[in-house]
Amino acid sequence: MGNEETYMEYISKLIYIFNKLRKKLKKDGVFFLNIGDKYISKYGKSPLAFVPYNNDYTM
């Protein structure tokens, strides 16, 4: 996980995992997620993909 072709594929996988995790957590359970951002291209000369923002928006 983390080597997907697009950031939307990555976010889709995260959401799939979160849905599974939600079933296992207690009602008062806590889950922390730390996501860093990444560049759109491999060489860092493009803009950031805003992965944390897009993940938050999608959830």
HUCOR-V770585 format. One record per residue. OMEGA is omega in degrees with one decimal (none if undefined). Layout:
# HUCOR-V770585
OMEGA ; OMEGA
This chain:
# HUCOR-V770585
-179.4 ; 179.3 ; 179.9 ; -179.3 ; -179.2 ; 178.8 ; 177.8 ; 174.0 ; 178.4 ; -179.7 ; 177.7 ; 177.6 ; 177.9 ; -179.6 ; 176.5 ; -179.9 ; 180.0 ; 178.4 ; 175.9 ; -178.4 ; -179.1 ; 179.7 ; -176.5 ; -178.4 ; 171.6 ; -179.8 ; 179.2 ; 179.6 ; -178.3 ; 177.3 ; 178.0 ; 179.0 ; 177.9 ; -178.7 ; 171.6 ; 178.6 ; 177.4 ; 177.2 ; -178.5 ; 177.5 ; -177.4 ; -168.1 ; 174.3 ; -179.4 ; 179.1 ; 178.2 ; 176.7 ; -177.2 ; -177.6 ; -179.0 ; 179.9 ; 179.2 ; -178.6 ; 177.3 ; 179.6 ; -179.5 ; -177.4 ; -177.8 ; none
